[in-house]
């Protein structure tokens, strides 16, 4: 993303998740991952949004993630569906479940494309700067 597309107040690319998204990205810039918790039903979720995806309540609060998670699913892409990723082939995309409950789509760092038996492996948060943003990625713990 070009610098002309950045938010002039923060220097970050604009969020497509509105105000909750801005707070999410700011937390990552500060070195931690936050997720939302519904005050009405207790549901936890990512990515950020203005209302609970379970009960639609607009009453929620942020909770800081421990950074510990488990791999639920993953895939290795051998075709770049976006030109910005062509030089990264092959690359992985994973779903991890945070220790606190929410699941999120991310990348696994330091994993070879031919790796096996990753489902159920424990991973730890590693925030990296990429594509003009601080992004939550995960490393294998063992």
C-alpha positions as CSV (number, residue, x, y, z in Angstrom):
1,X,0.0,0.0,0.0
2,X,1.4,3.4,-0.9
3,X,2.1,6.0,1.7
4,X,-0.7,8.2,0.2
5,X,-3.2,5.6,1.4
6,X,-2.2,5.9,5.0
7,X,-4.3,7.5,7.7
8,X,-2.6,11.0,8.2
9,X,-3.3,10.8,12.0
10,X,-1.7,7.5,12.7
11,X,0.5,6.7,9.6
12,X,-1.2,3.3,9.4
13,X,-3.3,2.2,6.4
14,X,-7.0,2.9,7.1
15,X,-9.0,0.2,8.8
16,X,-11.8,-1.4,7.0
17,X,-13.3,-2.4,10.4
18,X,-14.2,1.1,11.6
19,X,-13.4,2.4,15.1
20,X,-13.0,-1.1,16.6
21,X,-10.5,-1.9,13.8
22,X,-8.5,1.2,14.6
23,X,-8.2,0.2,18.3
24,X,-7.2,-3.3,17.2
25,X,-4.4,-2.1,14.9
26,X,-3.2,0.4,17.6
27,X,-2.9,-2.4,20.1
28,X,-0.8,-4.4,17.7
29,X,1.4,-1.3,17.1
30,X,1.8,-1.2,20.9
31,X,3.0,-4.8,20.9
32,X,-0.1,-6.8,22.0
33,X,-3.1,-8.6,20.6
34,X,-6.5,-7.6,21.8
35,X,-9.9,-9.3,21.1
36,X,-13.4,-8.3,22.0
37,X,-15.7,-9.9,24.6
38,X,-19.4,-9.4,24.7
39,X,-20.8,-7.9,27.9
40,X,-24.2,-9.5,27.2
41,X,-23.4,-13.1,26.3
42,X,-19.7,-13.5,27.0
43,X,-18.8,-14.4,23.4
44,X,-15.2,-13.7,22.4
45,X,-14.3,-12.8,18.8
46,X,-11.9,-11.6,16.1
47,X,-11.7,-9.8,13.8
48,X,-13.0,-6.7,15.4
49,X,-16.5,-5.4,14.8
50,X,-19.0,-3.0,16.3
51,X,-21.4,-5.6,17.7
52,X,-21.3,-9.2,19.0
53,X,-21.5,-11.7,16.1
54,X,-23.5,-14.1,18.3
55,X,-26.2,-11.9,20.0
56,X,-25.7,-8.6,18.1
57,X,-25.2,-6.6,21.4
58,X,-23.2,-3.4,20.9
59,X,-21.9,-3.7,24.5
60,X,-18.4,-5.2,24.6
61,X,-14.9,-4.7,26.0
62,X,-11.4,-5.4,24.9
63,X,-9.3,-8.2,26.5
64,X,-5.6,-8.7,26.0
65,X,-4.6,-12.1,24.6
66,X,-1.9,-14.1,26.3
67,X,-0.3,-14.8,22.9
68,X,-0.6,-18.5,23.4
69,X,-2.6,-20.4,20.8
70,X,-3.0,-23.8,19.0
71,X,-3.0,-24.5,15.3
72,X,-6.5,-25.5,14.1
73,X,-5.9,-25.6,10.4
74,X,-3.4,-24.5,7.8
75,X,-2.7,-24.5,4.1
76,X,0.3,-23.7,1.9
77,X,-0.4,-21.4,-1.1
78,X,1.6,-22.1,-4.3
79,X,-0.3,-19.5,-6.3
80,X,-0.4,-15.8,-5.5
81,X,-4.0,-14.5,-5.7
82,X,-2.6,-11.0,-5.0
83,X,0.4,-9.7,-6.9
84,X,1.9,-8.4,-3.6
85,X,2.5,-12.0,-2.5
86,X,4.1,-13.4,-5.7
87,X,7.6,-13.2,-4.3
88,X,6.6,-15.0,-1.1
89,X,5.5,-18.2,-2.7
90,X,5.0,-20.7,-1.3
91,X,3.5,-19.2,1.9
92,X,1.1,-20.5,4.6
93,X,-2.1,-19.3,6.0
94,X,-3.3,-20.8,9.2
95,X,-6.3,-20.7,11.6
96,X,-5.2,-20.6,15.3
97,X,-7.3,-20.7,18.4
98,X,-6.2,-18.3,21.1
99,X,-5.9,-19.8,24.6
100,X,-8.8,-17.5,25.5
101,X,-11.1,-18.9,22.8
102,X,-11.3,-16.7,19.7
103,X,-10.0,-18.1,16.4
104,X,-8.1,-16.0,13.9
105,X,-6.5,-16.3,10.4
106,X,-2.8,-15.7,10.5
107,X,0.6,-17.0,9.2
108,X,3.0,-19.4,10.9
109,X,6.5,-18.1,11.0
110,X,9.5,-20.4,10.4
111,X,7.5,-23.3,9.1
112,X,8.7,-25.1,6.0
113,X,6.1,-25.5,3.2
114,X,6.4,-29.3,3.4
115,X,5.9,-29.4,7.2
116,X,3.6,-32.1,8.5
117,X,1.6,-32.7,11.7
118,X,1.0,-29.0,12.6
119,X,-2.7,-29.4,13.7
120,X,-2.8,-29.2,17.5
121,X,0.7,-27.7,17.8
122,X,1.1,-24.9,20.3
123,X,2.2,-21.5,18.9
124,X,3.2,-18.2,20.4
125,X,2.3,-14.7,19.1
126,X,5.0,-12.8,17.2
127,X,4.0,-9.3,16.0
128,X,5.7,-8.4,12.7
129,X,5.7,-5.2,10.6
130,X,4.5,-6.0,7.0
131,X,2.4,-4.4,4.4
132,X,2.4,-1.1,6.3
133,X,0.9,-2.7,9.5
134,X,1.9,-4.6,12.6
135,X,0.5,-8.1,11.9
136,X,-0.2,-10.9,14.4
137,X,1.7,-14.0,13.3
138,X,2.7,-17.1,15.3
139,X,5.8,-19.3,15.9
140,X,5.8,-22.9,16.9
141,X,6.6,-23.3,20.6
142,X,8.5,-26.6,20.4
